[in-house]
Amino acid sequence: MQQQTDFAIIPDRDEIEKLDRDIRFFPSATTAPQRLSPADITDWNETGYLAPLEAYDAATADEVRAYFDGLLQQTLGAGRDSYSISSAHLKHRRVWDLMQHPAIVTPVADLLGPNVVGWGAHFFCKLPGDGKRVDWHQDCSYWPLTPTKTVTVWLAIDDADSENGCMEVVTGSHTSGLIEFAESDKQSDNVLNQSVADPEKYGRIQATPLKAGQFSIHSDLLLHGSAANRSQRRRCGLTLRYCPADVTAHLGWNQKGVVVAGQADPERWPGAKPPQTD
């Protein structure tokens, strides 16, 4: 049977709301982290966010950027936009390998425990002068997973700063449960379709500038977003999604999963096969 590689970026809202999900923050209980420090674990539990962390050196960052340049050119040439490269680990071997990079997986396992599944990879690429923004939202409101233990690694392909629309987070908002949001229509400049009002009610707003090759980690309950890129520089990040192996994925999303650390029950996470081409 051919492996499914395309999944909806924004799943059907009604289907998500029908699911019985355990929506709350689960603090990390790690006492002997391998890469992070005990202070990092404390910061994570208090803020729902860590950065900056280093994935690789400047030379490798240049190689990864050149790879993405080619991938983006193919995507735009096929008539798709710069936000459409999703479930990329199932289609592109280079992204599959990035998802399993030890410098990324080790700190993720420090937060989640020894058994970790990677299940998502999506490029968020704002071209120069791109007028689109990502409104304030929580990742978990989009995903058919329970309990809410997923973390997102935001890996900088390009340098990201306030001028070209780096991610912003609301530290501490991950402890507020599921926050009410409004849906935006297709005519808005929101890349996604949810928008939380008055984010400052839930914590402190903080910009998260990163150099290419650095990454941040945030909880699926953390409010975050980003402004439009008004600069003449591109801003691309690769989001990599990870969860502990005890998480249940509905709507067939378990077919995306790749065990990146430890082990997982094959009934829960059967294990995707690596793509054969970059």
C-alpha positions as CSV (number, residue, x, y, z in Angstrom):
1,M,0.0,0.0,0.0
2,Q,1.3,3.4,-1.0
3,Q,2.1,5.7,2.0
4,Q,-0.1,8.7,2.4
5,T,2.0,11.9,2.3
6,D,-0.6,14.7,2.0
7,F,-2.6,15.8,5.1
8,A,-4.7,18.9,5.6
9,I,-2.6,21.8,7.0
10,I,-5.8,23.1,8.7
11,P,-8.1,20.1,9.6
12,D,-11.8,20.4,9.7
13,R,-12.9,22.3,12.8
14,D,-16.0,20.2,13.4
15,E,-14.0,17.0,13.4
16,I,-11.5,18.4,15.9
17,E,-14.3,19.5,18.3
18,K,-15.9,16.0,18.3
19,L,-12.8,14.4,19.7
20,D,-12.4,13.8,23.5
21,R,-9.1,15.4,24.2
22,D,-7.1,15.9,27.4
23,I,-6.1,19.6,27.0
24,R,-3.7,20.8,29.7
25,F,0.0,21.4,30.1
26,F,2.1,18.5,31.3
27,P,5.3,19.8,32.9
28,S,8.5,18.1,32.2
29,A,9.6,15.9,35.0
30,T,13.1,15.3,33.7
31,T,15.7,15.4,36.5
32,A,18.9,14.4,34.5
33,P,18.7,16.1,31.1
34,Q,21.3,15.1,28.5
35,R,21.6,18.5,26.7
36,L,19.4,21.0,28.5
37,S,20.2,22.2,32.0
38,P,18.0,21.8,35.1
39,A,17.4,25.5,34.8
40,D,16.2,25.1,31.2
41,I,13.7,22.5,32.4
42,T,12.5,25.0,35.1
43,D,12.2,27.8,32.5
44,W,10.3,25.5,30.1
45,N,7.8,24.6,32.8
46,E,7.3,28.2,33.7
47,T,7.3,29.8,30.2
48,G,6.4,27.1,27.8
49,Y,9.3,28.1,25.6
50,L,13.1,27.8,25.1
51,A,15.5,29.6,22.8
52,P,17.9,30.0,21.3
53,L,19.3,26.5,20.9
54,E,22.0,25.5,18.3
55,A,21.2,22.8,15.7
56,Y,24.3,23.1,13.5
57,D,27.1,25.5,12.4
58,A,27.0,28.3,9.9
59,A,28.4,26.1,7.0
60,T,25.7,23.6,7.5
61,A,23.1,26.4,7.7
62,D,24.3,27.6,4.3
63,E,23.9,24.0,2.9
64,V,20.4,23.7,4.4
65,R,19.4,27.1,3.0
66,A,20.6,26.2,-0.5
67,Y,18.6,22.9,-0.3
68,F,15.5,24.9,0.6
69,D,16.1,27.4,-2.1
70,G,15.8,24.6,-4.6
71,L,12.8,23.1,-2.9
72,L,11.0,26.5,-2.9
73,Q,11.8,27.1,-6.6
74,Q,10.2,23.7,-7.4
75,T,7.2,24.5,-5.3
76,L,6.6,28.0,-6.8
77,G,7.2,26.6,-10.3
78,A,4.4,24.1,-9.7
79,G,2.0,26.9,-8.9
80,R,1.9,26.5,-5.1
81,D,2.7,29.1,-2.6
82,S,5.6,29.4,-0.1
83,Y,3.5,28.1,2.8
84,S,2.4,24.9,1.1
85,I,5.4,22.7,1.9
86,S,3.9,20.5,4.7
87,S,4.3,16.9,5.9
88,A,7.7,17.5,4.3
89,H,9.4,14.7,6.2
90,L,7.2,12.2,4.3
91,K,8.3,13.6,0.9
92,H,11.8,14.8,1.2
93,R,14.7,12.7,2.7
94,R,16.7,15.8,3.7
95,V,13.8,16.9,5.9
96,W,13.4,13.4,7.3
97,D,17.0,13.5,8.3
98,L,16.6,17.0,9.9
99,M,13.7,15.7,12.0
100,Q,16.1,13.0,13.4
101,H,19.1,15.3,13.9
102,P,20.6,14.4,17.4
103,A,21.2,18.1,18.2
104,I,17.4,18.7,17.9
105,V,16.0,15.3,19.2
106,T,18.1,15.3,22.4
107,P,16.8,18.5,23.9
108,V,13.3,17.5,22.8
109,A,13.7,14.2,24.6
110,D,14.9,16.1,27.7
111,L,11.5,17.7,27.8
112,L,9.3,14.8,26.6
113,G,11.0,11.7,28.0
114,P,12.8,8.9,26.3
115,N,10.2,7.7,23.8
116,V,9.6,10.4,21.1
117,V,7.7,10.5,17.9
118,G,8.2,13.1,15.2
119,W,5.0,13.6,13.2
120,G,5.0,17.0,11.4
121,A,7.3,19.1,9.3
122,H,6.1,22.4,7.7
123,F,8.0,25.2,6.2
124,F,6.7,28.7,7.0
125,C,8.4,30.9,4.4
126,K,7.6,34.6,4.2
127,L,9.0,36.0,1.0
128,P,10.4,39.6,0.9
129,G,7.6,42.1,1.3
130,D,5.1,39.3,2.1
131,G,2.0,40.9,3.5
132,K,0.8,37.8,5.3
133,R,1.0,37.4,9.1
134,V,0.4,34.5,11.5
135,D,-2.2,35.6,14.0
136,W,-2.0,34.7,17.7
137,H,-3.0,31.0,18.1
138,Q,-2.3,27.8,20.0
139,D,-1.1,24.9,17.9
140,C,-3.2,22.3,19.9
141,S,-6.4,23.9,18.7
142,Y,-5.7,22.7,15.2
143,W,-4.5,19.1,15.9
144,P,-6.4,15.8,16.5
145,L,-4.0,14.7,19.2
146,T,-4.5,13.8,22.9
147,P,-3.2,14.5,25.4
148,T,-1.7,17.9,24.5
149,K,2.0,17.1,24.9
150,T,3.3,18.0,21.4
151,V,6.3,20.5,21.2
152,T,7.2,22.4,18.1
153,V,10.8,23.0,17.1
154,W,11.1,26.2,15.0
155,L,14.3,25.8,13.0
156,A,15.6,28.9,11.4
157,I,16.5,28.4,7.7
158,D,17.1,32.1,7.3
159,D,18.0,34.7,10.0
160,A,14.7,35.7,11.6
161,D,14.3,39.0,13.4
162,S,11.6,41.6,14.1
163,E,12.2,43.3,10.7
164,N,11.3,40.2,8.6
165,G,8.6,38.8,10.9
166,C,10.2,36.5,13.5
167,M,7.9,34.5,15.7
168,E,6.6,36.1,18.9
169,V,5.4,34.2,21.9
170,V,3.3,34.9,25.0
171,T,5.4,33.4,27.8
172,G,3.4,31.6,30.4
173,S,0.2,31.4,28.3
174,H,0.7,27.6,28.1
175,T,-1.0,27.2,31.5
176,S,-4.3,28.8,30.4
177,G,-5.8,25.8,28.8
178,L,-7.6,26.1,25.5
179,I,-8.0,29.8,24.8
180,E,-11.1,31.2,23.0
181,F,-10.4,32.3,19.4
182,A,-12.2,33.8,16.4
183,E,-11.9,32.3,12.9
184,S,-10.6,34.5,10.2
185,D,-11.9,34.2,6.6
186,K,-9.9,33.3,3.5
187,Q,-9.7,36.9,2.4
188,S,-7.7,37.9,5.5
189,D,-3.9,38.1,5.5
190,N,-3.7,35.5,8.2
191,V,-1.7,32.4,7.0
192,L,-3.8,30.2,9.3
193,N,-7.5,30.8,10.2
194,Q,-7.6,31.4,14.0
195,S,-7.0,34.6,16.0
196,V,-6.8,35.1,19.7
197,A,-7.6,38.6,20.9
198,D,-5.8,40.5,23.7
199,P,-2.8,38.1,24.0
200,E,-1.2,40.2,26.7
201,K,-3.9,39.0,29.1
202,Y,-2.2,35.6,29.1
203,G,1.4,36.5,29.7
204,R,4.4,38.5,28.5
205,I,4.8,39.1,24.7
206,Q,8.4,38.3,23.6
207,A,10.0,38.4,20.2
208,T,12.2,35.3,19.3
209,P,15.0,36.3,16.9
210,L,17.1,33.4,15.7
211,K,20.1,33.0,13.5
212,A,20.0,30.4,10.7
213,G,20.9,27.1,12.3
214,Q,19.3,28.0,15.6
215,F,16.0,26.8,16.9
216,S,13.3,27.4,19.5
217,I,11.0,24.9,21.2
218,H,7.5,25.8,22.3
219,S,4.5,24.0,23.8
220,D,1.4,23.2,21.8
221,L,-0.5,25.3,24.3
222,L,1.7,28.4,24.0
223,L,0.1,31.5,22.3
224,H,2.4,32.6,19.5
225,G,2.3,34.3,16.1
226,S,4.3,36.6,13.8
227,A,3.9,39.8,12.0
228,A,4.1,40.3,8.2
229,N,7.5,40.5,6.6
230,R,7.9,44.1,5.4
231,S,11.6,43.8,4.7
232,Q,13.5,42.8,1.5
233,R,14.9,39.6,3.2
234,R,13.2,36.2,3.2
235,R,12.2,34.6,6.5
236,C,11.9,30.9,6.4
237,G,11.6,28.5,9.3
238,L,11.0,24.7,9.4
239,T,8.6,23.7,12.1
240,L,9.2,20.1,13.4
241,R,6.5,18.6,15.6
242,Y,7.3,16.0,18.3
243,C,5.3,14.2,21.0
244,P,5.8,11.4,23.5
245,A,4.9,8.0,22.2
246,D,1.9,7.8,24.6
247,V,0.0,10.4,22.7
248,T,-2.9,9.2,20.5
249,A,-3.4,10.7,17.0
250,H,-6.8,10.7,15.4
251,L,-8.0,11.3,11.8
252,G,-5.2,9.0,10.5
253,W,-2.5,11.4,11.7
254,N,-0.6,8.5,13.3
255,Q,0.4,7.6,9.8
256,K,2.7,10.6,9.9
257,G,4.7,9.4,12.9
258,V,8.4,8.5,12.9
259,V,10.0,7.2,16.1
260,V,13.0,9.4,16.6
261,A,14.0,8.3,20.1
262,G,13.2,5.2,22.1
263,Q,10.3,3.1,21.0
264,A,6.5,3.3,20.4
265,D,3.6,0.9,20.3
266,P,3.1,0.0,16.6
267,E,-0.6,-0.1,17.1
268,R,-0.5,3.6,18.1
269,W,2.3,4.7,15.9
270,P,2.9,2.2,13.0
271,G,5.9,4.1,11.7
272,A,6.1,6.0,8.4
273,K,8.7,5.0,5.8
274,P,11.5,7.3,4.8
275,P,11.1,9.0,1.4
276,Q,13.5,7.9,-1.3
277,T,14.3,11.3,-2.8
278,D,15.3,14.7,-1.4
